[in-house]
Amino acid sequence: MSLMGKGAIPGAPEDDTLDELSRQYRIEYKNRAEFAVRCAIIFGSAYVLYSYTGWVAALAWMAGYAILHAAYFGYLRLAISGRLPRSLAIAASLYALLICAFVWMPIYLMQIDDPALHIPATVAILAFMLFMISRADTRLDVIALQVLVVAAAAASVALRVLSHLDEPALQLVILASEAGLVGYYMQTLLVARRNRLNAEAAMKASIQCQKMEAIGKLAGGVAHDFNNMLTVILGNLELHELADTRVEKMETLAAARAAAERARGTVEQLLTFARRADFDVREGDLRDFVRHSIQLGRPLVTTSITLDSEVALRPLPVMVDRSHLTTAILNLIINAKDAMGGAGRITISADLLDLDRPVIAADGGAHGPGTFARVTVRDTGPGIPEEIRHRVLEPFFTTKEVGAGTGLGLAMVSGFANQSGGFVQIENSDEGTDVSIVLPLAAAARGQEALEDASSLAPADGSNRSTA
């Protein structure tokens, strides 16, 4: 059966393909405990079957299932991380082989004249049916394969039962029952598909509404901020015309220039948030960027704040714009300082992050699996209140007093991370907040050396702690 039928999505957007592959990965492998129990039951059943019957085919069933699961797992992980082409057809083909590798044994057991084998075979098919419903696949070719598998199992049962019945009426009842089971199962799969598509459509509509609301807030914030800066500029230009001395004229021009520079800085932050800023991307060691940022950040904190640093011993090569990364780290340092109320500890760390499954970033996007470099700014403040946590990345959202901040800090950090191919993670508790910028390793770091243990920590400046 072709797997590029009506349910396929040729030419689908890359984001949609990545989302679907990530969804398949989560369904099969996210719950490690469930997956371990599932495999343990199947492998245990294969061993018991071998012990009971002496069939080598039972061991072959177990081996084939394990090999195809490894192939399916490997493809999903490599495709999601971008190391293999992302194709729903390839994923569907591997999944079809995986299904066939599982169901052929229960179907075969139903043909054996041994009641002790019929019950586990029936249980296996029922478990398969329930798991397929929980998947809620939207590809019609995959749903067709799932229905055909159940139809084959029903047909095998029907053939065995019909061979012991001579009355046409009873045979008709058996056939109608099996056909009803298959038809109802197909209807259930289609309903699950429709519910999932409706839920996704509702989610997209909600996201679109949120985007429009954010655009409105963004426009209002920009207008308000620029109106303030234009007022300062125009006011000082008027004062410049009225000034009598050269000193007064220079002071008014300096104030106007400062307001114009602030306006330019706001534009740069907006461009970074919108992922339209011009980046001078070069390869560098994330540890060096952290050390440089710490030196620049020391004057920004008070003497009552302790500045700690922890960096990995091994290099962390990344492809980033140095100035934008430094600005992002400094923004996080300032936010951490403000969150602690002027006293506490800020820890800046740089380490290797190895994700074996996709994770959800602070902006809601899915990233990974893969190996990344991570810089984290940790504070000992009270944490982010839960009622506003979902808004911290919104542009112009701030809890600071009027004039104390534009509310573009975290939005700029998230925009920089996304434009650099990474993402932002936020971990919050009553003991403080961890904000991490996660960046992909440079191509040179994707070899075996980059996968070695980089968790050993060393101080960034040769000491265990530096006090600002």
N, C-alpha and C positions, 0 to 999 in steps of 0.2 A: 504493500500500500504506500502510495506517495505521501510524503510528509510535507509537501509544499502545496497543499490543497487550499480549500476555501478559507481555512482558519489561519493560514500563513500570513505573514505581514511583510511581503517584499517591499524593500525601500522604506521600511519604517524608520522613523527618526532614531538616531543613535541613543538618545536618552531613553526612549521607550524600550529599546532592545536591552539596554543595561538594566533598567528597572525590572523587566521581566526575568532576566537571568538572575538578578539579585533575589527576586521573589522565589524562584525555583530553588536557589541555594538555601534560603532561609527555611523553606518548607521541609526540605530533606535533611538539612544538617545543622540548623541553628540550635535546636533542642538536642544537645549532645546526649543527655540522659535517655530521651526517647529513642534516639537513633541507636544508642548502645543496647538498649533493651530489645529493639526490633531485630538487630543483627544477632544478638545472643539467642533469641527465640528461634530464628531461622537456622543458625548454625547448630544449635542444640537439637533442633528437630531433624536436621540432616544426619547428625551423628546417631541419634536414636533410631532413625529409619535404617541407617546402615547396619547398626547392631541387630535390629529386628529382622531385616531381610537379607543382609549380606550383599546388597546391591552396591557396586562401585559407582553406579549412576547417582546415588545419593551424595557421595563425596564430590562427584563432578558437578552436580547441581549447586552445592555450596561454593565450590571454587569459581564456577562461572558467574554466580551472583556477586561474589566478592570482587572479581576482576572488573566486571562491568560497573559496579558501584564506584570503584577506584577511578575508572575512566571518566565516569559522569562527574564525580567530585572534582577531579583534576581539571577537566575542561571548564566547568563553571568557575572555579577559582581563578584559573589563568585568564579566561575570557573577561571576567569582571575586572581583573587588575590590568587588562590591556595587553597582556603578553601573548594572547592568541586572538584571532579575529572573532568578533562577537556575532554569532549567528544563531537565531532561534531554530533554524532548520537542523543544524548540527546538534543542538541541545535536545530537540525533539527526537531525533534519530537515536541518539544515545539512550534517551529515556525509554523509547520503544523497545530497544534491545534489552534494557534492564527489566522492563515489565515481562517480556517474553521469557527471560532467564528465570524469573520467579514463578510464573503461573504454570509453566509446562508440567512441573512435578505434581502440584495438586490435581490438575486435570488428569494426569496419567494415573494417579492413585485412585481416582474415582472409577477407573475401569478394572481395577484389581478386585478379584472375588475374595475380599477380606474385609469384614465390617470394621476391624480395628484401624484400618487405613482410611475409611470413608469419613469418619468424624474429623480428624485433623485436617484432611483435605478440604472439607466443607468450611471449617473454621478459617483456614487460610484464605479461601476465596472471599468469605464474608469480611475478613479484616482488610483484604485488598479493596473491596468495594467501599468500605467506610473511609479508608485513607484517600481514595480517589475523590470522594465527595468533599473531603476536607481541603484538598488541593485547589478546588474551584478553578480548573484550567479554563482559559478563554479560547484557546486554539481548537477549532472544530476538528482538525485531523487527530489531535491528541485525544479528544473526547470520543471520536469514532473508534480509535484503538482501544480505549478503555471499555467501551460498550462491546466491541467484538470479543474481547477477552472474557467478559462475563457471559456473553452469548455462547462462546465455545465451552465454558464450564457448564452452563445450563444444558447445552446440547449433549455433552458427555453423560450427564446425569439422566437426561431424558432417554437416551439410547439404552442405557443400562436397565432402567426401570421398564421401558417398553418391551424389552426382550423377555420379560417375565409376565407380560400381560397379553391376554388373547382377546379380551373384549374391546371392540372399537370405541365404545363409550368411555371406558376408563383411559384408553390411549389418548382420546381427544381431550379429556380433562387434564392429563399430564402435559400434553403439548400446550394447551391454553395457559396452564399455570406457569410453565417455563417462559412462554412468550410474554405473559403479563409481567413476570419478574424483570425480564430484560427491558421491556418497554417502560416500566416504572423507573428502573434504574437510569435509563437514558433521559427520561423526563427530569429526574432529580439532578443529574449532572447539568442539564441545560438551565434549570432554575438556579442552581448554584452559580453558573456562568453569568446569567442575567443579573443576579443580585450583585455579583462582584463588579460587573461593568457599570451598573447603576451607582454603586458606591463610589467607584473611581470617578464617574462623571460628576457626582455630587461634590466629591473632594476637589476636583479641578475647578468647579464653579465657585466653591468656597475660597480656594486659593486666588482665583481671579478677582473676587470681591475684595479680598485682603490686599491684593496688589493695587487695585484702584484706590482703596482707602489709604495705602501707604504713599501712593503717588500724590494724593491730596495733601497728606501731612507733609510730604517732602516739599511740595510747591509752597505750602504755607510757611514752612520753616525757612526755606531759602529766601522767600520774599521778606519775611520778618528780619532775618539776619542781615540781608543785603540792605534793607531799608535803614537799619541802624548804622551800618558802615557808611552808606551814602550820606546820611545825615551828618556824621562826623566829618567826612571829607568836604562836603559843601559848606558846613559851618566853619571849618578852619580856613577854607578858601576865602570866605567872606571876611573872616578876621584878618586874613593876610592883606586884603585890600584896605582894611581900616588901620592896620598896624603902622606905627610911626617910625619905629626903629628897626634896624637890620636884625637885631636879636629876636624881636617879636615876630618878624616875618619868617625867620628861620624856624622858630618854634611852631608856628602854625603849619608850615610846610612839612615839618617832621611829623606832626600829629596826623596830617592828611596822608602822608606816605605810610605811616604805621597802620592806619585804617585800610588803605589799599592793599598792603601786604597781608593783612588779616583776611581780606576778601579773596585774594589769590590763594591763600592757604585753604580757605573753605572750598574753593573750586577744585583744588587738587584732591581734597578729601572726598568730594562728591564724585570726581572722576574715578578715584580708586574704588569707592563703594559701587559705582556703576560698571566697574571692570573696563574702563576706557582709558585709564591712565597709561602714559608712555613709560614702559619699563626698560631699564638698561640691565638686561638679564645677563648675569655672569656666574660662573661656577665658583663656589667658595665653601669654606668649612663653617658650618653652623656654629661651632664652638667659638670661632673668632668673632662672628657677629654678636654673639651673646656677651663676650668679654668687652667688646667695644660699646655695646649698649649699656652695660653696667657702669662703665666709666662715665658715660654721658648722663646716666640716670642718678648718680650719686648727688649731684647738686640739687636734684629735684625733690629729695626727701629730707625730712628733718632729722636732727640728731637723736630723736627718740625712736627712730625706725631702724631696725637692723636689716641689712641687706645681705642675704646669703646667696651663694652660687654653687651649683652642682652641674658638672658637664661630664659627658662620657669620655673615657680614655681614648677610644678609637675615633678616627675622623668621621664627620657627618657631612659629606659633600652634598650640596644642594645647588639648584639653579634658581637664583632669585635676584631681584634688584636690591642692592645693599642699602640704599638710603630708605627705600620704602619699608624694608624689614626692620631697620633700626627705628624708624618712626613708629611702626606698629608695636614693637617691644616697649618703647618709651611710653606710648599711650597706655599700654597695660600696666606699666609701673605707676603712672599717674593715677589710673583708676584704682589700683590696689592701695596706694597711699591715701586717697580720698575715702575709700571704703573703711579703712581702719581708724579714721578720725585722728590721724597724726601720730599714732603710737602702735608698735607691733613689729612683725617680722615679714619681710618680702623675700621669697626664695625664687631665684631664676635658674631653671635647669634646662639642659639640652641632652637628649638621649635618643636611642633608637626605638621605634615603635613597630612591632611585628604583629600585624592583624591577620588572624586566621579565618576571619569571617567579616562580612560587611558590618560597618557601624554607622549609626545615625549621628550626623554632625549637629552643631548648635542651630544651624539654619534649616534643619529637617532633611537635608540631603543624605543619601547613602554613599559611603565610600569604603574602599577596600574590597577584598583582602589585599594584603601586600605589605611591603616594608617601607617605612617612612622615617623621616627625621622630625623630631618634635622639640619645640621650645615651650616651656611652661612657666607662667608667672603665678606664684601661689602667695596668697595673703592670709593673715590670721584675723580677718575682720568677721563681722557677724553673718556674712553670706548674703546672697541675693534673695529677697523675699519671693516666695513662690508665686504670688499674684502678679509679679511683674517680670518673672524670669523669661517668659516667652516674648517679651518686648525689648530685651536688652540690645538686640541687633538692629532694631528699627532706627532709621536715620532721624536725628533731632530728638530722640527720646532720651531724657536725662532726668535724674533725681536730684541734680545739683541746683543750687540757687541760681536765679536769673543772672546771667553774665559770668557765671563760674564755668560754663562749658557749653559747647554747641550741640552735644549729643551725637556727634559723628565719630567718636573714638572707636567704639566696638564695631560700628558699621564699616568704618574704613579698614579695620583689622580683618574683618570677615571678607570684605571685597578684595583686599590684597591677597589673602590666603587662597581664595577661589581663583583669582587671576593667575596665581602662581601654580595652579594645579593641585592645591591642597584644600584644607578645611580647618574650621575652628571647633574645638571641643570645650565645653564648660562643665565643670563638676562643682557642685555646690553643697555646702553643709553648714551647720551652725558654727563650725570651727574655722570657716574661711571659704575662699573660692579659688579654684584652679582654672585658669584660662590658658589653653594650649593652642599654638599655631602648628599644625601638622603639615609638613611639606614632603613631596616625593623626593627620594634620593636621586642624585644625578646619575646619568647612565653608567658612569664609571663605578658607582657603588652597588650595582645590581648583581655583582658576582658573589662568589662564596664568601669573600672576606667581609662583605657588608652584612652577611647573615650571621656572622659569629657574635658571640655575646659582647654587647656594648653597654651592659647595665652597670659595670663598675664605674663608680663616680669619683671624680677628682675635683678639687676646688678650682674655680676659674682663674684665680690670681695667685695660686700657690699657697693659699691659707685656707683653713676650714671655714672661716667666716670673716667678712669685711663689714665694719660698722661705719655707716655714713654719718 
